[in-house]
Amino acid sequence: MEGGDLEEKAPLLVATATEGRRLSSSGRFRLFSRRNSVNSLRRDFVSRLPDKAIQVIEPVGETEYYERQFATLKSFDEVDSLLKSDSIDEEDLEEQAQHERAMTISNYANILLLAFKICATIKSGSLAIAASTLDSLLDLMAGGILWFTHLSMKNINIYKYPIGKLRVQPVGIIIFAAIMATLVVKLALWFYCRSSQNEIVRAYAKDHYFDVVTNVVGLVAAVLGDKFYWWIDPSGAIVLAIYTIINWSGTVLENAVSLVGQSAPPEVLQKLTYLVIRHPQVKRVDTIRAYTFGVLYFVEVDIELPEDSPLKEAHTIGETLQIKIEKLPEVERAFVHLDHECEHKPEHSVLSRLPRSQD
């Protein structure tokens, strides 16, 4: 029997809760079958919460605990639904179209607002408005970089880029942040883009938010400089420049972390463990690693299989797990290592210094 043809284990939490129980009648069997899902477990979990938890008056630590439990159950539910579906979800295609629509609207808005700001700068002669106009010009240039990044990711040459171009995203965002150093339209676009999970669209949302701040400060500084003191106008321009540098420097650091291989949070590792341990032929899980590899995570899994497993069956088990792990939205690439025991030294060393160059 091949590993791919084996039935999945029951959900981990349900299997633990019902372990050791014996069903004496078909009625009880049907009852437990109906409860054999994460959704029913969640409802049972909520029904047993104390009154103070339901009334949202419990201490902060207790609230955080229950929130973590709900988040864990939600991630397990996502794994269960993923294992039951092998087709491409139409919602993903619709979400991708929405991302492209948001980027297109942002680019056209940047062009229109830049034209208005150029006219305002020429007529007013304000340094603060000129600084805001320069910021909008950088927005347009950076938007072009992000759009080029998006198109580059869609056009993939598997011979030149064997694992795709998803890591082009943080590179494009870093360039965007390096170049980045008005009001109602930008605010509306910020609300429109901020709810997206796409990294490029979120970068647009941050751009719109900063534009709202810079435009407000620039307008106020120009008006106050004209009505009261002349030095308010250039001071506003300096404040805008410092504000832009500080905020986009933070964006540079944030995306630089995604390129250095930082470990995934415990919640992601827990989700991966739940997926792997449900396979009926997996005796033990030796190691699960997940670390940043661009926008998504790179996953390494070491599992123990029975010693007498045929090569064909073992290969099918490893390939099945790899495919399932790579279906998770957080994962870009996964590798599954098969072993017959877990009592051994670490198989990979961690480099603490660069190797000596051989001249």
FILO-485619 format. One record per residue (C-alpha): x negated, y, z; residue number from 1; residue in three letters. Coordinates in steps of 0.2 Angstrom, whole numbers. Layout:
% residues N
+-------+-------+-------+--------+--------+
!    px !    py !    pz ! kolkol ! marlum !
+-------+-------+-------+--------+--------+
!     X !     Y !     Z !    NUM !    ALA !
...
+-------+-------+-------+--------+--------+
% end
This chain:
% residues 359
+-------+-------+-------+--------+--------+
!    px !    py !    pz ! kolkol ! marlum !
+-------+-------+-------+--------+--------+
!     0 !     0 !     0 !      1 !    MET !
!    -7 !    17 !    -5 !      2 !    GLU !
!    -8 !    32 !     7 !      3 !    GLY !
!     2 !    42 !    -5 !      4 !    GLY !
!    17 !    30 !    -4 !      5 !    ASP !
!    18 !    30 !    15 !      6 !    LEU !
!    31 !    39 !    24 !      7 !    GLU !
!    27 !    54 !    35 !      8 !    GLU !
!    26 !    53 !    53 !      9 !    LYS !
!    41 !    61 !    63 !     10 !    ALA !
!    38 !    79 !    68 !     11 !    PRO !
!    25 !    79 !    82 !     12 !    LEU !
!    35 !    88 !    95 !     13 !    LEU !
!    50 !    77 !    92 !     14 !    VAL !
!    40 !    61 !    92 !     15 !    ALA !
!    32 !    66 !   109 !     16 !    THR !
!    48 !    70 !   116 !     17 !    ALA !
!    56 !    54 !   111 !     18 !    THR !
!    41 !    42 !   114 !     19 !    GLU !
!    45 !    27 !   125 !     20 !    GLY !
!    64 !    28 !   123 !     21 !    ARG !
!    74 !    14 !   117 !     22 !    ARG !
!    90 !    16 !   107 !     23 !    LEU !
!   104 !     3 !   113 !     24 !    SER !
!   117 !     8 !   100 !     25 !    SER !
!   119 !    15 !    83 !     26 !    SER !
!   128 !    30 !    90 !     27 !    GLY !
!   113 !    35 !   100 !     28 !    ARG !
!   102 !    32 !    85 !     29 !    PHE !
!   112 !    44 !    75 !     30 !    ARG !
!   111 !    57 !    89 !     31 !    LEU !
!    92 !    56 !    89 !     32 !    PHE !
!    91 !    57 !    70 !     33 !    SER !
!   101 !    73 !    70 !     34 !    ARG !
!    89 !    80 !    83 !     35 !    ARG !
!    74 !    75 !    74 !     36 !    ASN !
!    69 !    92 !    66 !     37 !    SER !
!    61 !   107 !    72 !     38 !    VAL !
!    77 !   117 !    70 !     39 !    ASN !
!    86 !   106 !    83 !     40 !    SER !
!    71 !   107 !    94 !     41 !    LEU !
!    71 !   126 !    94 !     42 !    ARG !
!    89 !   126 !    98 !     43 !    ARG !
!    87 !   114 !   113 !     44 !    ASP !
!    72 !   125 !   118 !     45 !    PHE !
!    82 !   141 !   118 !     46 !    VAL !
!    96 !   132 !   128 !     47 !    SER !
!    85 !   128 !   142 !     48 !    ARG !
!    77 !   145 !   144 !     49 !    LEU !
!    81 !   153 !   161 !     50 !    PRO !
!    94 !   167 !   161 !     51 !    ASP !
!    81 !   181 !   164 !     52 !    LYS !
!    72 !   175 !   148 !     53 !    ALA !
!    88 !   176 !   138 !     54 !    ILE !
!    92 !   193 !   145 !     55 !    GLN !
!    75 !   200 !   141 !     56 !    VAL !
!    71 !   205 !   158 !     57 !    ILE !
!    57 !   193 !   162 !     58 !    GLU !
!    38 !   199 !   165 !     59 !    PRO !
!    28 !   203 !   150 !     60 !    VAL !
!    17 !   188 !   152 !     61 !    GLY !
!    32 !   177 !   151 !     62 !    GLU !
!    39 !   186 !   136 !     63 !    THR !
!    22 !   183 !   127 !     64 !    GLU !
!    23 !   165 !   131 !     65 !    TYR !
!    40 !   162 !   124 !     66 !    TYR !
!    35 !   172 !   108 !     67 !    GLU !
!    20 !   161 !   105 !     68 !    ARG !
!    31 !   146 !   107 !     69 !    GLN !
!    43 !   152 !    94 !     70 !    PHE !
!    29 !   157 !    83 !     71 !    ALA !
!    22 !   139 !    84 !     72 !    THR !
!    39 !   131 !    81 !     73 !    LEU !
!    41 !   142 !    66 !     74 !    LYS !
!    24 !   137 !    59 !     75 !    SER !
!    28 !   119 !    61 !     76 !    PHE !
!    45 !   122 !    53 !     77 !    ASP !
!    35 !   129 !    38 !     78 !    GLU !
!    25 !   113 !    37 !     79 !    VAL !
!    40 !   102 !    37 !     80 !    ASP !
!    49 !   112 !    23 !     81 !    SER !
!    32 !   112 !    13 !     82 !    LEU !
!    31 !    93 !    14 !     83 !    LEU !
!    49 !    91 !     8 !     84 !    LYS !
!    47 !   102 !    -8 !     85 !    SER !
!    35 !    99 !   -22 !     86 !    ASP !
!    42 !   112 !   -34 !     87 !    SER !
!    37 !   131 !   -36 !     88 !    ILE !
!    49 !   142 !   -26 !     89 !    ASP !
!    58 !   155 !   -37 !     90 !    GLU !
!    56 !   167 !   -22 !     91 !    GLU !
!    37 !   167 !   -24 !     92 !    ASP !
!    39 !   173 !   -43 !     93 !    LEU !
!    52 !   186 !   -38 !     94 !    GLU !
!    40 !   192 !   -24 !     95 !    GLU !
!    26 !   193 !   -36 !     96 !    GLN !
!    37 !   203 !   -48 !     97 !    ALA !
!    41 !   215 !   -34 !     98 !    GLN !
!    22 !   217 !   -30 !     99 !    HIS !
!    19 !   222 !   -48 !    100 !    GLU !
!    34 !   234 !   -48 !    101 !    ARG !
!    27 !   242 !   -32 !    102 !    ALA !
!    10 !   245 !   -39 !    103 !    MET !
!    17 !   252 !   -56 !    104 !    THR !
!    28 !   264 !   -47 !    105 !    ILE !
!    13 !   270 !   -36 !    106 !    SER !
!     2 !   273 !   -51 !    107 !    ASN !
!    15 !   283 !   -60 !    108 !    TYR !
!    19 !   293 !   -44 !    109 !    ALA !
!     1 !   297 !   -42 !    110 !    ASN !
!     0 !   304 !   -59 !    111 !    ILE !
!    15 !   315 !   -57 !    112 !    LEU !
!    10 !   321 !   -40 !    113 !    LEU !
!    -8 !   325 !   -46 !    114 !    LEU !
!    -1 !   336 !   -60 !    115 !    ALA !
!    10 !   346 !   -47 !    116 !    PHE !
!    -5 !   348 !   -35 !    117 !    LYS !
!   -16 !   355 !   -49 !    118 !    ILE !
!    -3 !   368 !   -53 !    119 !    CYS !
!    -1 !   372 !   -35 !    120 !    ALA !
!   -20 !   374 !   -33 !    121 !    THR !
!   -22 !   385 !   -48 !    122 !    ILE !
!    -8 !   397 !   -42 !    123 !    LYS !
!   -12 !   397 !   -23 !    124 !    SER !
!   -31 !   396 !   -23 !    125 !    GLY !
!   -30 !   387 !    -6 !    126 !    SER !
!   -45 !   377 !    -1 !    127 !    LEU !
!   -34 !   365 !     9 !    128 !    ALA !
!   -22 !   362 !    -6 !    129 !    ILE !
!   -38 !   359 !   -17 !    130 !    ALA !
!   -44 !   346 !    -5 !    131 !    ALA !
!   -27 !   338 !    -5 !    132 !    SER !
!   -28 !   338 !   -24 !    133 !    THR !
!   -45 !   330 !   -24 !    134 !    LEU !
!   -38 !   317 !   -13 !    135 !    ASP !
!   -24 !   313 !   -25 !    136 !    SER !
!   -37 !   312 !   -39 !    137 !    LEU !
!   -46 !   299 !   -29 !    138 !    LEU !
!   -29 !   290 !   -27 !    139 !    ASP !
!   -27 !   289 !   -45 !    140 !    LEU !
!   -44 !   282 !   -48 !    141 !    MET !
!   -43 !   270 !   -34 !    142 !    ALA !
!   -26 !   264 !   -40 !    143 !    GLY !
!   -33 !   261 !   -57 !    144 !    GLY !
!   -46 !   250 !   -48 !    145 !    ILE !
!   -33 !   240 !   -39 !    146 !    LEU !
!   -23 !   238 !   -55 !    147 !    TRP !
!   -38 !   232 !   -64 !    148 !    PHE !
!   -42 !   220 !   -50 !    149 !    THR !
!   -24 !   213 !   -51 !    150 !    HIS !
!   -25 !   210 !   -69 !    151 !    LEU !
!   -42 !   202 !   -67 !    152 !    SER !
!   -35 !   190 !   -55 !    153 !    MET !
!   -21 !   185 !   -67 !    154 !    LYS !
!   -33 !   181 !   -81 !    155 !    ASN !
!   -43 !   167 !   -75 !    156 !    ILE !
!   -57 !   158 !   -85 !    157 !    ASN !
!   -59 !   141 !   -76 !    158 !    ILE !
!   -76 !   138 !   -83 !    159 !    TYR !
!   -83 !   155 !   -77 !    160 !    LYS !
!   -73 !   155 !   -61 !    161 !    TYR !
!   -69 !   137 !   -56 !    162 !    PRO !
!   -60 !   141 !   -40 !    163 !    ILE !
!   -51 !   157 !   -46 !    164 !    GLY !
!   -52 !   175 !   -43 !    165 !    LYS !
!   -43 !   178 !   -27 !    166 !    LEU !
!   -59 !   185 !   -18 !    167 !    ARG !
!   -58 !   199 !   -31 !    168 !    VAL !
!   -45 !   207 !   -19 !    169 !    GLN !
!   -56 !   212 !    -5 !    170 !    PRO !
!   -69 !   218 !   -17 !    171 !    VAL !
!   -57 !   229 !   -26 !    172 !    GLY !
!   -50 !   235 !    -9 !    173 !    ILE !
!   -68 !   239 !    -3 !    174 !    ILE !
!   -71 !   250 !   -19 !    175 !    ILE !
!   -54 !   258 !   -16 !    176 !    PHE !
!   -59 !   262 !     2 !    177 !    ALA !
!   -76 !   269 !    -4 !    178 !    ALA !
!   -68 !   281 !   -16 !    179 !    ILE !
!   -54 !   286 !    -4 !    180 !    MET !
!   -62 !   297 !     8 !    181 !    ALA !
!    12 !   322 !    -9 !    182 !    THR !
!    26 !   322 !     5 !    183 !    LEU !
!    43 !   315 !     2 !    184 !    VAL !
!    38 !   304 !   -12 !    185 !    VAL !
!    23 !   297 !    -3 !    186 !    LYS !
!    33 !   293 !    12 !    187 !    LEU !
!    47 !   284 !     2 !    188 !    ALA !
!    33 !   274 !    -6 !    189 !    LEU !
!    25 !   270 !    10 !    190 !    TRP !
!    42 !   263 !    17 !    191 !    PHE !
!    44 !   253 !     1 !    192 !    TYR !
!    26 !   245 !     1 !    193 !    CYS !
!    22 !   243 !    20 !    194 !    ARG !
!    34 !   227 !    22 !    195 !    SER !
!    24 !   217 !     8 !    196 !    SER !
!    12 !   203 !    13 !    197 !    GLN !
!     1 !   206 !    -3 !    198 !    ASN !
!   -16 !   214 !     1 !    199 !    GLU !
!   -16 !   225 !   -14 !    200 !    ILE !
!     2 !   232 !   -10 !    201 !    VAL !
!    -3 !   234 !     8 !    202 !    ARG !
!   -18 !   245 !     2 !    203 !    ALA !
!    -6 !   255 !    -8 !    204 !    TYR !
!     5 !   257 !     8 !    205 !    ALA !
!   -10 !   263 !    18 !    206 !    LYS !
!   -14 !   275 !     4 !    207 !    ASP !
!     4 !   283 !     4 !    208 !    HIS !
!     3 !   284 !    23 !    209 !    TYR !
!   -13 !   294 !    23 !    210 !    PHE !
!    -7 !   305 !     9 !    211 !    ASP !
!     8 !   310 !    20 !    212 !    VAL !
!    -4 !   315 !    33 !    213 !    VAL !
!   -16 !   324 !    22 !    214 !    THR !
!    -2 !   333 !    13 !    215 !    ASN !
!     6 !   339 !    29 !    216 !    VAL !
!   -10 !   345 !    36 !    217 !    VAL !
!   -15 !   354 !    20 !    218 !    GLY !
!     1 !   363 !    18 !    219 !    LEU !
!     2 !   369 !    36 !    220 !    VAL !
!   -16 !   374 !    35 !    221 !    ALA !
!   -13 !   384 !    19 !    222 !    ALA !
!     2 !   393 !    26 !    223 !    VAL !
!    -6 !   397 !    42 !    224 !    LEU !
!   -22 !   403 !    34 !    225 !    GLY !
!   -12 !   415 !    23 !    226 !    ASP !
!    -1 !   422 !    37 !    227 !    LYS !
!   -13 !   422 !    52 !    228 !    PHE !
!   -32 !   418 !    51 !    229 !    TYR !
!   -42 !   415 !    35 !    230 !    TRP !
!   -53 !   402 !    44 !    231 !    TRP !
!   -38 !   390 !    46 !    232 !    ILE !
!   -38 !   385 !    28 !    233 !    ASP !
!   -56 !   379 !    27 !    234 !    PRO !
!   -55 !   371 !    44 !    235 !    SER !
!   -40 !   361 !    38 !    236 !    GLY !
!   -50 !   356 !    23 !    237 !    ALA !
!   -64 !   350 !    34 !    238 !    ILE !
!   -52 !   340 !    46 !    239 !    VAL !
!   -44 !   332 !    30 !    240 !    LEU !
!   -61 !   326 !    24 !    241 !    ALA !
!   -66 !   319 !    41 !    242 !    ILE !
!   -49 !   311 !    43 !    243 !    TYR !
!   -51 !   302 !    26 !    244 !    THR !
!   -68 !   296 !    30 !    245 !    ILE !
!   -64 !   289 !    47 !    246 !    ILE !
!   -48 !   280 !    41 !    247 !    ASN !
!   -55 !   272 !    25 !    248 !    TRP !
!   -71 !   267 !    34 !    249 !    SER !
!   -60 !   256 !    45 !    250 !    GLY !
!   -53 !   248 !    29 !    251 !    THR !
!   -71 !   245 !    23 !    252 !    VAL !
!   -75 !   236 !    40 !    253 !    LEU !
!   -59 !   226 !    40 !    254 !    GLU !
!   -61 !   219 !    23 !    255 !    ASN !
!   -80 !   216 !    25 !    256 !    ALA !
!   -75 !   204 !    39 !    257 !    VAL !
!   -65 !   194 !    27 !    258 !    SER !
!   -81 !   191 !    17 !    259 !    LEU !
!   -92 !   184 !    31 !    260 !    VAL !
!   -83 !   168 !    36 !    261 !    GLY !
!   -74 !   173 !    52 !    262 !    GLN !
!   -65 !   159 !    60 !    263 !    SER !
!   -46 !   158 !    59 !    264 !    ALA !
!   -35 !   162 !    74 !    265 !    PRO !
!   -30 !   147 !    85 !    266 !    PRO !
!   -12 !   148 !    78 !    267 !    GLU !
!   -18 !   144 !    61 !    268 !    VAL !
!   -29 !   129 !    67 !    269 !    LEU !
!   -14 !   123 !    77 !    270 !    GLN !
!    -4 !   123 !    61 !    271 !    LYS !
!   -17 !   113 !    51 !    272 !    LEU !
!   -19 !   101 !    65 !    273 !    THR !
!     0 !    98 !    65 !    274 !    TYR !
!     0 !    95 !    47 !    275 !    LEU !
!   -15 !    83 !    47 !    276 !    VAL !
!   -10 !    72 !    62 !    277 !    ILE !
!     7 !    68 !    55 !    278 !    ARG !
!     0 !    57 !    42 !    279 !    HIS !
!     3 !    38 !    47 !    280 !    PRO !
!   -14 !    32 !    42 !    281 !    GLN !
!   -24 !    45 !    51 !    282 !    VAL !
!   -31 !    37 !    68 !    283 !    LYS !
!   -39 !    53 !    74 !    284 !    ARG !
!   -44 !    71 !    69 !    285 !    VAL !
!   -62 !    74 !    72 !    286 !    ASP !
!   -64 !    92 !    66 !    287 !    THR !
!   -53 !   106 !    59 !    288 !    ILE !
!   -62 !   122 !    53 !    289 !    ARG !
!   -54 !   137 !    45 !    290 !    ALA !
!   -63 !   153 !    41 !    291 !    TYR !
!   -61 !   168 !    30 !    292 !    THR !
!   -66 !   166 !    12 !    293 !    PHE !
!   -60 !   181 !     4 !    294 !    GLY !
!   -42 !   185 !     7 !    295 !    VAL !
!   -37 !   167 !    12 !    296 !    LEU !
!   -45 !   154 !    22 !    297 !    TYR !
!   -57 !   140 !    18 !    298 !    PHE !
!   -52 !   124 !    27 !    299 !    VAL !
!   -63 !   109 !    31 !    300 !    GLU !
!   -55 !    93 !    39 !    301 !    VAL !
!   -64 !    78 !    46 !    302 !    ASP !
!   -52 !    63 !    50 !    303 !    ILE !
!   -55 !    45 !    55 !    304 !    GLU !
!   -46 !    31 !    45 !    305 !    LEU !
!   -46 !    12 !    49 !    306 !    PRO !
!   -62 !     3 !    45 !    307 !    GLU !
!   -54 !    -9 !    34 !    308 !    ASP !
!   -45 !     4 !    23 !    309 !    SER !
!   -48 !     0 !     4 !    310 !    PRO !
!   -57 !    14 !    -5 !    311 !    LEU !
!   -42 !    17 !   -16 !    312 !    LYS !
!   -31 !    20 !    -2 !    313 !    GLU !
!   -43 !    31 !     8 !    314 !    ALA !
!   -45 !    42 !    -7 !    315 !    HIS !
!   -27 !    43 !    -9 !    316 !    THR !
!   -25 !    49 !     9 !    317 !    ILE !
!   -38 !    62 !     8 !    318 !    GLY !
!   -32 !    69 !    -9 !    319 !    GLU !
!   -14 !    69 !    -2 !    320 !    THR !
!   -19 !    79 !    13 !    321 !    LEU !
!   -30 !    91 !     3 !    322 !    GLN !
!   -15 !    95 !    -9 !    323 !    ILE !
!    -3 !    98 !     6 !    324 !    LYS !
!   -16 !   109 !    15 !    325 !    ILE !
!   -19 !   120 !     0 !    326 !    GLU !
!     0 !   122 !    -2 !    327 !    LYS !
!     0 !   133 !    14 !    328 !    LEU !
!     1 !   151 !    10 !    329 !    PRO !
!   -15 !   155 !    21 !    330 !    GLU !
!   -26 !   143 !    12 !    331 !    VAL !
!   -36 !   145 !    -3 !    332 !    GLU !
!   -47 !   129 !    -4 !    333 !    ARG !
!   -47 !   114 !     7 !    334 !    ALA !
!   -59 !    99 !     9 !    335 !    PHE !
!   -55 !    83 !    18 !    336 !    VAL !
!   -69 !    72 !    24 !    337 !    HIS !
!   -65 !    54 !    28 !    338 !    LEU !
!   -74 !    43 !    41 !    339 !    ASP !
!   -72 !    27 !    50 !    340 !    HIS !
!   -77 !    34 !    67 !    341 !    GLU !
!   -79 !    50 !    76 !    342 !    CYS !
!   -93 !    46 !    88 !    343 !    GLU !
!  -108 !    55 !    79 !    344 !    HIS !
!  -118 !    71 !    79 !    345 !    LYS !
!  -111 !    86 !    69 !    346 !    PRO !
!  -114 !    83 !    51 !    347 !    GLU !
!  -118 !   101 !    46 !    348 !    HIS !
!  -130 !   113 !    54 !    349 !    SER !
!  -127 !   131 !    58 !    350 !    VAL !
!  -140 !   143 !    50 !    351 !    LEU !
!  -146 !   155 !    62 !    352 !    SER !
!  -159 !   163 !    51 !    353 !    ARG !
!  -163 !   164 !    32 !    354 !    LEU !
!  -174 !   150 !    25 !    355 !    PRO !
!  -192 !   156 !    21 !    356 !    ARG !
!  -195 !   161 !     3 !    357 !    SER !
!  -207 !   150 !    -7 !    358 !    GLN !
!  -218 !   162 !   -16 !    359 !    ASP !
+-------+-------+-------+--------+--------+
% end
